[in-house]
Amino acid sequence: MSQFAINIMFVGGSFLLYIAIAIWAKAGSTSDFYVAGGGVHPITNGAAIGADWMSAASFISMAGLIAAGGYANSTFLMGWTGGYVLLAMLLAPYLRKFGKFTVPEFIGDRFYSKNARLVAVICLIVASVTYVIGQMAGAGVAFSRFLEVDSTVGLMIAAVVVFIYAVMGGMKGITYTQVAQYCVLIIAYTIPAVFISLQLTGNPLPPLGLFSTHVDSGMPILDKLNQVITDLGFNEYTADIDNKLNMVLFTLSLMIGTAGLPHVIIRFFTVPKVADARWSAGWALVFIALLYLTAPAVASMARLNLMTTIYPDGTAAEPIQYDERPNWIKEWEVTGLIQFTDKNEDGRIQLYNDSEAFAPTAEARGWNGNELVVNRDILVLANPEIANLPGWVIGLIAAGGLAAALSTAAGLLLAISSAVSHDLIKGSINPAITEKGELLAARISMAVAIVVATYLGANPPGFAAQVVALAFGIAAASLFPALMMGIFSKRVNNKGAIAGMLTGLAFTLVYIFVYKGWLFIPGTNNLADTPENWVLGISPLSIGAVGAIVNFAVAFIVSNATEEPPVEIQELVESVRYPRGAGQAQDH
């Protein structure tokens, strides 16, 4: 059986499973559509949260980022993991006690203002749309290689599949689909990792293999990797981070952005009791840890495999002939995600750090520039091929990558749909809308969101994990402070919350747009996205943490300069912080 047929079998089989689940769990009410009826078991919910959380950025991009940047890019791992713990401890149980369907509904009721709810809808849509772009882009990468279609065609296929099971099933269908997707993605991620760890270190457990001995050289595997890449002008894989301020702010931005992302928060509304929300968080952490403990090993081993493919003897002396390149490079070249240019016309592949510092060494070797460009998003997907693993493993990882992208995309699209139908239409435009009308509005909203996400996914403003990091920054600067102040401060009023959200969002977006080249500011000469131009060395991916500080400051200043919240609101805050009962989600 050909590899293409195997890929079709695995991917097609998983898609049929998702659609069958959606038909079985079709939403018949707004409660089913928004919170799966509020009756999901904590273990089931934990697995669904794991799939919702481990997006294309986690499955496809995170290991690629760590592979490319080494220890310096482990901030993604630390920020996302720490953020989930922050969400589980500080927000999820209290929001579940409040008993609402959506994050904007909580903000609107807590700050006793339809305008606050509307601002929260805007912040939610901006963050979620930015996030879903990364998921669709990741799906396009996976489709373009494994189904041998153009990435745009792949996006269309992904959109159709998501449309069927998300629009039909709502949260109820998405929940049980995400459980299946978690099973697919975790098996797809760990099986290749086990094979590769055995090949390189003889240890079947990848997290332990990372600290084991490289079989061929007898060196610790990280020392071997450092030796190979430093000989080619790259920084040591284990080198420390220079800009500590940016590292701290970036990690903080990911953490509080995680705690402010509505598509994960709404998962805690699907369980019957507050205690179940806590158990869901615990189980989700176990499920997430299985992948996150494996990712650093996958990253380092993928980088070593890539470099020793180009330089079989582990040194720069004899790179392989382009005509003798392995099949996996040929296959990925078709997608455009690997590109070769023979700059010195010697017929060999020179892969090295094309920097000014390394230029004299490269020139002495007769090299005229780096000749191989490898999209970092492909490393996890290409890992089985690089390591010559069986065809069924390649098919499995194709299904896993698509499961990761589609599971998170579905959760994000539901959050957008709920914000439009429940918070915007029912909350502001037409409060008298019937349940049947609201359910129809929710499905139409999701269909429109899928179309928009597909279009933007075809033209993403960066690779998957970068786009996701921007989304986390936006959520960190806008929604997280409002949620925290709504739960833990009785003094913050509606004026302060609205001013804080708008200021934090505007501050963060302007900084991102300026340094990403999307907004020209007179006198800046269209500042490049480089550390030399960033204010105090703070990257656009890190600015969300500063935006959150601005949000908090503005909210407290404005609140203290204006009247206190009504007594009943202060009592509401008190009751949310010190829960006396479970409380059921209310449909209103």
N, C-alpha and C positions, 0 to 999 in steps of 0.2 A: 504494500500500500504506500502511495506517495505521501510525502510530508504534508502537502497541501490537503490531501484527503483526510489525514489524521487531524490536522488543525480544524477543518470544517466539522469533523465528527465531534471534537471536544467543545468547540465554541457553539456550534449549532445545538448540541445536546443540552448545554447549560442554558441557552436562550429558551429552548422549549420548556425546560424545567421552570424558569422564572415566569413564563407566560402561563403555564399550567397552575402555578401557585396563585397568580393574580386572579385567574378565573375562579379558583376555589375560594379565595378570600375576598371576593368583590365587595366593595364598600356599599352598604345600603342606606347609610345615614351620614350626617355631618360628623357625628361622634366617631363612626368607623373611619371616615375619611381623614379626620384631623388627628385622632389619638387612638385609633384601632379599638374603639369601644372602651378603652381604659382597663382592659382585662388581660394584658400580656404577662406571662410568667417572668420573674426576674432573670432566670438563666437565659430564656429565649430573648428577652430584651437586651441582656448583656451581649449576646452574640450579634444581635442586630446593631447595637451601638458600635461594636467592634468593626463591623463591615461599614457602617456609616462613617466611622472615624477614619478607618484606614483607606484613604482615597487613592487615586492614581498617584498623588504626590508621595504617599507612604510606600505604595507597592512599586511604582515605576521610578519615581524621581529621587526619593530620599537616598537610596543606596548609590544612585548615580552621582548625587551631589557629594556624598561622603567619599566615594571613589575618586572624584575629581579633585576635591579639596582636602581630603584627609581629616585629621582631628579638627581643623578649623571649621569644617562644616557639620561637626557633630552637634552644633547649636540647634539644628533642626530637630534632631532626636531629643535633646534635652528640653527644648521649648515645648514641643508637642506633647511629650509625656508629662512634664510638669504641669502643663496647662490642663490636661485631663484631670489630674489629681485636684487641682484648684477648683475646677468645675464641680467635681463630685463632692467636695467637702464644703465649699462656700456658697454654691448657688443651687444645684439641682434639688436637694431635699426641700429647701424653702420655697422654690418656685412650684414644686409639686404640691406643697401644702396650700399654696395660694389658689390652686385649682382652676387655672385658665388654659385655653387651648394654645395660645401663642405668646411669644415674647412681647410684641407690641400691645397686646391686650393687658398684660401685667403692667407695663409701663403706663398705659392710658388710665387704668384704674388706680394704680398706686399714686400717680401724680395728678389724679382727678382732672384730666384734661384730654379732650379729643385731639387737640393740637399736638400734645406730647405723643399720643398714639400714632398720629400721622407722621411725625418726625421719625419715630421709631420704625415705621414702615419703610420710609425712605432709606434710613441707615441699613435696615435689614436687606432691602432689595439691592442696594449698591454692593454690600459685602457679599451677599449670596451669589449675585450675578458674576462678580469678579471670581469667586471661588469656582463656580460651575464651569467657567471658561477653561480653567486648568483641567477639570475632569474630562471635558469633551476633547480637549487637545490631547490628553493622555490616551483616550479611546482611539483617536485618529492615528496616533503612533502605533498602537497595537494592531489595529485593523490593517494599516498600510503594509505591514510586514507579513502578518500571519495569514491574512486572507488575500494577499497579493492584489490589493485594490488601492486606488488613490485615497489619500487621507480624507479628502472631502467626501468621497463615497462612503468611506468607513464611518465618518461622522453621521451621515444620513442613516446608515443602518443602525448605529447606536441610538440615534434619536427615535427611530421607529420602535425599537425594542422597549426603550424607557417609556415612550408614549403609551404603549399597550398596557404594561403592568402598573405604571404609576397612575395614569389617568383613570384606569379601570378600578384598581384596588385601593388607591389612596394610601393612608398610613397603614391600614390593615393589610393590604396586599404587599406594600413595601416592607413591612416588618418581617413577614415570613419569607419573602424573597431575599431579604438581606441575611437572614439566617443561612439560607442555602448558599448565598454569595460568600459569606464568611467561610463556610466549609470549603468552597472551591478555592478561594484566594489563599487561605492559610496552607492548604495541602500543596497548591501550586508553588507557593513561595518556599516552603521548607524542604520539599523533596529534592529539587535541584541543589539547594544549599547543602543538604546532607551528602549528595553524590560528590559535589565539588570539594567539600571539606575532606572527604575520604581520599579523593584523588591527590590533593595538595598536601595534606597533613597526616592522613591515616586515622584521623579522629572523626567519628560520625556526627558529633555534636558541634555545629558551626560556631557557637559562642566560645566553646573551649578550643576549637581548631584555630581560632584567631590568635591564641597565645601558645600554639604548638609549634613544632619544628617542620619546616618545609622539607618534604620527602626528598626531592632531587638534590638540594644543596646542603642539607643538614643544618641550615641556619634557622633561627626563629623566623617565622613567616613575615612578620612586620619588618625585621632587619633586612630580609631578602628584598622586600618591596622597596624599602628606603634605598638600598644599594642600586637597584635597577633604575628607579626614577631620578635619583640625584645625578646619575651618570648622564642623564638626558636633559639636565638643566632644570628639572622640577624641584620644588621645595620638598623637604622631607615629609613623608606622609604623617609622621607623628609630631611635626613641628608645632610649637605653641602659637597662639594667636597674638598678633602684634597690637591691634586696636581693641583693648579690653573694654572701653566704654561702648563701642559699637556692638561688641559681643554680648555684653550685659543687656543693652537695650533691645537687641534683636531677640535674645532668648526671652526677655520679659514681654516683648510684643507678641511673640508666638504663644506664650503662656496665657496672657490675659485675653488675647484674641480668641484662643480656644474656648475660654470660659464665656466669651460673648457671642459665639456662633450659634444661631438659633436652630440649625438643623440637628445639632446634637442635643441641645436643651430640650426640644420638644419630645425627644424620645423618652424623657423621664416623666412625661405626662401620660404615658400609655400603660402604666402599671396601676394596680388597684390602690396601693397605700404608700405613705411616705417611707415606711420601712422597706417596702419593695424597691423604691427608688434608690435607697442606699445599697441594697443587695445587688441591684442591677449595675450600679457603679463598680462594685467590687468584682463581679463576674466579668464586666467589660474590661477591667484592668488586666485580669488574667488572660483574656483572649487577645488583647492588644499586645501584651508582653511577649507572647509567642513570636510575633513578627518583629517587634522592636528589638528584642535581644538578638535576633538573627541578622538584622540589617547590617550592622557594622562588619560582620564576617563576610556577608555577601559582597559588600562594597570593596573591601580590601582584596578579596580573592578574585573578584571580577577585574579589578585594576591590574593585579599581577598577571592574570591570564591574558589580558589584552596586550600588556607590554611584552610578555614572553612569546606571544604569537608573532609580533612584529620583529622581535629580537630573540630568536630561539636559544641563543647561548647566554642570554641574560645580560649582554653588554652591547654597547653601541657599535661594536666593530662590524657586525655582519647582519644588517637588516634584511628581511626577506625580499626576493624579487616580486614586483607587482604581479607578474604573470603567474607566480606560484602562490598567490594569496589564497587562503582557505575559502571554502564555499560560503561560510557565514558572512564574510566580508562582501562577497559578490551579491548575496541575497539582500543584504542591507543597503548596498549601493543603489539597488533598484529603487528603493524608497526615497533616496536623496538624503538620508540621515547619516550616511557615511560618504565622504567625498575625498577623492584623491587627485592631486595635481603634481605631476613630475617636474618640479621646479629646476632640478639640476640635470634632468634628462639622463639619469643613470639607470633607470628601470627598477630602482629599489624604493622601498617605502621608508622615508625618514619621518619618524614621529618623535617630536621633542618640544621643549618649551621655547617657542620662538620669541625670546625677549632680548632686550639690549644687553643685559648682564651676561647672557649665554652666547651672544653673537660671535665674539672672538673664537670661542671653542668650536661653534658650529662651522664658522668659516674655515678654520684649520682642518676640519674633517671634510671639507668640500661640499657642505650643505648650504643651500640658498633659501632656506625657509622651511617651516613645517609643512609636510605634504599630505598629511591625513587628518581630516576633521571628523571627529566622532561626536555625534549628539549624545550628551550624557544621559538622556532619557532612555536610551536603548540598552544600557548595560545589563539591567536585570532581565529584560526580555531576551537579550542575546546570550546571556550567560550559559544556558544549556547547550547552545550551538558552539560557543567558544570552547566549551569543555568536552565536546563530542558525545553528549549524552543521548540516550535513545530518543527516537522520534516522538514517542508518547509523552515524554517529559516536556518537549517543546510545545506540543499541543496543549498540555495541561497548563503551562505557564501563560500561554496565549489566553486561555479561558480565565485564568486567575487575574491577569492584568485588566481584562475587560470587566470582570466582576467587581474589581476594586473601583474602577472609574464609574461604572454604572450605578453601583450601590450608593456612593456618595452623591452622584448627580441626582438620583431619585430623591434622596433626603433633602437636598438643597432646593430642588424644584417644588417639593411639597411645602417647604418653608415659605418660598416665594408665593406659591398659590394660596396658602393659608393667609398670608399677609394681605394679599389683594382681595380675596373673597370675604374673609372673616373680619379683618380689621379695617379695610378701606371701604368695601361695598356695604357690608352689614353694619360696620361700626360708624360710618360717616355718611355715605351716599344714600343708602336705602335701609334704615334700621328695621323696616317692616317686612323685609324680604322673607319668603317662606323657606323652610328647611330644604324643600326640593329645589327651589330657585337658587339657594346658596350653594347646594351641592353641584348644580349645573355651572354656576359661576366659578366654583373652585376648579372644576375640570377644564373649563375654557381657559381660565387663567394659567393652569399648568401647561396646556397645549401651546399657548402663546409663549410662555417662558421657555419651553423646549425649543421652539423655532428660533427665538432670540439667542439662546445659549448655543445652538448649533451654528448659527451664523458667526457669532463671536469666537466660538471654538475653532473655526476654520482660519481665523486671523488673530491668534493669541498674542498678547504683548510680552511674551517671554516663554521659557520652557515651563512645564507644569508646576514644579515646586516654587518657582519664582512668582508665578501668578497667584498661587495659593497663599504665599507669604504676604503678598499685597492685600489679599482679602482678610487675612488675620489682622494686619495692621489697621485696616478700616474698622473691623469689629472691635478691636482693642480700644480705638480712639472714640468710638461712638456709643456702642451698646453696653460694653462691660461696665463702665463707670455708672451708667444709669441703673443697671441691675444691682450693682453693689450698694449704691446710695439708696436705692429703693428698698432694699432689705435691711440695711444696717444703720441708716440715718433717718430719724424722725423729723429732722429739721429741714432737709432739702425739700423745696416746694416745686410746683409745676414750672414756674418761671426759671428757676435755677436749672432744672433738668433739661428743659428745652434749650436754653442758652448754652449749656454744657455740651449737649449732643451736637448741636449745629456748629459750635466753635471747634470742637474736637474733630468732627468730620471734615470741615472746611480746611482747617490747618493741615491735616494729614493728606488730603487729596491734593492741595496746592503743592505741597512739598514733593509728593510722588510725581505729579504731572510735570513739574519743572525739571526734575532730575531724570525723568524718563523721556524727556524731549517732547511731551505731548502738550505743553503749555509754554509759550515763549514770553519771558518777562523782559521788557526793554532794559538794556544796559547789562544783561547777563551774557550776551553772545551765545545764547542757547546752551547753557551749561551742560557739559557731558556728565554722564553717570559714572563718575570716577571718584575715588577717595579724596583726591586732591581738591575737588570742587565741593564736596559735601560739607555742610556746616558742622564744625567740630568733629568731622569724620563720621557723621551719622548717616548711614545708608538709607535710601528710600524704603528698604525692607524693614528697617528698624524704627522708623519715625512714629509708628503707631503707639509705642510706649510713651513717647513725648506727647503725642496727641491726647493720650489718656490722662496724663498729668494736667494738661491744659483744660481738659473737660472737667476733671475734679475741681480744679481751682476756680474756674468760671462758675460752676454750679454752686459751690459753697459761698463765693462772694456775692452772687446775685441773690441767693436764698437768704443770706443774712442781712441783705439790704432791703428785703421785702418782707411781707407778712409770713407768719408761720403757717404750716399746713393745718387744715381743720382738725379738730380733736378726734373725729372718727377715723381720719386717715392715720393719725399717730397711733391710735389704738389698733388699727389694721396692721401696721408695721410691727407692733409689739406681738400681735397674735401670730404673724408669719414667722417671726424669729423664734418664738417659743411655742411650737406646735403642740396642740392638745389632742389632735385626731388626724385621721388620714385625709378626709375631705375628697369628694368626687369631683372630677372635672365637670364644669358647668357649661352647658350649651347656650351661650347668650352673647 
